[in-house]
Amino acid sequence: MPHKYFSIDGTATFVHHTGPSTLPDQPPVCDLGQTLLCLHGAGGSLGHFDDVIQKLHTSHRLIAFDQPGHGRSGQLDSLGSIDRMADFTLAFCDKLGLDGLVLFGHDMGAAVALCCAQERPELVRALVLCAAGDRFDLPDALILQARRVSEGKERRPFDVAAFSKRTSPDVMKRGFMLGVRTDPRATFGDLLACRDWVGADALGSIRQPSLVIHGEDDYGWVRERASALTEALQSSRLDVVASAGHQILLEAPEALAASVGDFLGNLS
């Protein structure tokens, strides 16, 4: 599937899309089903969506990109706030001439999707909000650890709790390898951005159809806040995927894709 770079606000932005290849400066061809823009989570990259994209690409067009400081995009640091990430995402959409989108956000990317829907509702057809809620209840110890890692005072950790206990070691290893594509400074900035996000008060203004989805073995606070998010949105449904944790994109891509595909098939 095609990969290319676009310059967005002066940042070389790495992009992956389905469908036919296009010339370097030309946007993807969005001529099949719904167009999904995939927004990765804290410390993540577009690679986290690879398996789900493989499951959905025969029925829909999918586009994913690395936020600045993540994966193969330029810069070293996170943009540092959900609002700035949303502004960058909207600039990306304008650059590529995208509209009528289904924003598919995981973790931090779900908050970015919600912010985009609030700022530019005419751009957003629907929302898929994965492993996230109406706020982030991140432990102080996690923020402190990320700071120490970013300063070179501690080794990069491997959070086994992000996975279901039923997840294979190979999938966990892949999750770790995807995580090391992003500099710890960007991951730390992401966590601060999530901690400081205060989007809950305006969620009731979002009218787009929304799918809220998480693994049954996700963090307890995610499961709780996902239910609150479902209640806050005007038109939403909550799906729970068995045998998956916070890294649901890697743990259960087939079940996740089936749920997303069903949701997309019911859009009028």
C-alpha positions, 0 to 999 in steps of 0.5 A: 500500500502506498506511502509518501510524505506531505509537508504540513505546516513545514513538517515532513509528514509520513502518510500511508493510504489504501487505493491506487498509488498517486504522484508524490504531491497528489492526495489519495483517491477516495472512491470506495466506501467511506474515507477513514482518517486514522489517528494514532495514540500517545507514543504511537504511529500509523503502524499501529493501524496496519492490521485493521487497515488490511481488514477494511481496505477492500470496502473503504479508503483508509488514510493514516499519518504520523503526528509530528515527532512520531514514527517517520514524521519530522520533529522530535517533540510532541505538539504538546496539546490535543488542540494543537494536534487537532489543528495539525490534523485539520491542516492535513485534511485541508492540504489533501483536500479531504472532507466527509471523513470518518475519524478513527482515533485510538487513545490520544487520537480519539481525543484529537478526533473529538476536537476536530469534530467540535472545530470543523463539524462539516468536515466529519461524517462520523467518529470511531473512538477506540480505547478512550473516554471523555477524559484521561485518568492517567496515574501521576506515576506514569507521567513521572516515569515518562519524564525520567525516560525522556531525560535519559534517567530510566529505561523505556518501560514495557507496559504489560498491563496495556495488553489482555492477559490472553494476548500472545507474547509475539503481539506484545513484542510487536507493540513494543517495537512499534513504540520505540519508533517514537522518541521518548520526548514525544511520548512524554509530551503526548501524556501531558497533552492527554492529562491536560485535555478538558474536552468533556464539557463540549462533547454534547455538541457533537452530533455525528454518529459515533462508535465508542469501542474498547477491549474488555480487558482495557484499563479500568479507567478507560472502560469507565470513561468510555461509558461516560463518553458514550452517554455524553455524545448525542448519537453513539453506541458502545461496543466491547471486544473480547480478549483485548486490552488497550492495544486492541489495534494489535490484539484483535484487529479482525474483531475490531474491523468487523465492529467498525465495518458494521458501524460504517455499513449503517451510516445513512 
